[in-house]
């Protein structure tokens, strides 16, 4: 279905197999959420961020009221076009609410607009963008960070500005064109010469979300001096671990004093993974061998919704974390290797603040693509049960803050919209430049493609 790669950072749909995602750890602040706290998920296939750097080798198919802290000071205001970085030597002022604004579609750009609006529903992500406005970001080598800093600056609208308008009792700003993402789109689809207007095709919103997350992760690491990128190569979110590297193996003692050989994938966390990242623990057991555990970071959770029993998000999660039998598993016993049957189980070791769920609705066979229109129900409040967690503590609760929906029959065509929750609990629907108030019932339609949950 959407192309999964096992053990990399952001995956997709592929031939009915579930996928899982990689990333890893935590931070906080944006367009939504009346409570505090946070977390996220994982799925077994993970879309490979490390391959995202080139074309669209990356994986398949990822409203918001902004309540964020604005920083100003001196003569240069953060929203000033002449000062993209919003660098200021003055103190931070009190947090203020940014107005929702629609985004003008210049031609097959709804995948971009919907993704941006959904990200703005994630308060920790918006907080990160506000912090970046106080950083001196170089003009060369940081296209994603500079684009997002300029983007968030366009939500600074003075209280008495003529660009404000009423929206069903709520205030909203006038729509604008997201021209600052031109360089990102050029890297995302290098085969399209005019990347902003008159695009010949629709792109996959989840694919773009994976791409831009990978790009931001790399740039944040470089900006903070955590990696050396002098060779011009992107740093993969998760680097591979050699099977025969004994230094990566640790014998750990778990519940009931049972031991397991644990391997942790090499990973350098960034401020982005601190928001969207978590960790999965995969344990393989074979008769006569010590259990083998692998710890993988994740950013997105890719859920297989094809099987008939899957009718809700809870069903999809249950399937994702269901134990499976591995046939032809090769043991690594000292002295000799055997091929045996083994069992594999996956649970969440580390929860992230924002959990992004990708419903795998698209499938591809050669040049033919199809979309699964199966209704999948999802709650406004999602509880991750203890059975999904490595820890035996109580389950974790998440609140829905945004959805992305694909409308249409064909994955390569159609239209994307985003629904986002305001801080006061009300919902808005972002359909490019159109912004409308909607009810909870309208939010809970059954054709969502991407879901954004915030741990409460």
Secondary structure, 3 states (H helix, E strand, C coil): CCCCCECCCCCCCECCECECCCCCCCCCCECCCCCCCCCCCCCCECCCHHHCCCCCCCCCCCCCCEEECCECCCCCCCCCCCCCCCCCCCCECCCEEECEEEECCCCCCHHHHHHHHHHCCCHHHHHHHHHHCCCCCCCCCCHHHHHHHHHHHCCCCCCCCCCEEEECCEEEEEEECCHHHHHHHHHHCCCCCCCCCCCCCCCCHHHHHHHHHHHHHHHHHHHCCCCCCCCCCCCCCCCCCCCCCHHHEEEEECHHHCEEEEEECCCCCCCCHHHHCEEEEEEEEECCCCEEEEEEEECEEEECCCCCCCCEHHHHHHHHCCCEEEEEEECCCCCCCCEEEEEEEEEEEECCCEEEEEECCEEEECCEEEECCCCCECCCEEEECHHHECCCCCCEEEEEEEEEEEECCCCCCCEEEEEEECCCCCEEEEECCEEEEECHHHHCCCCEEEEEEEEC
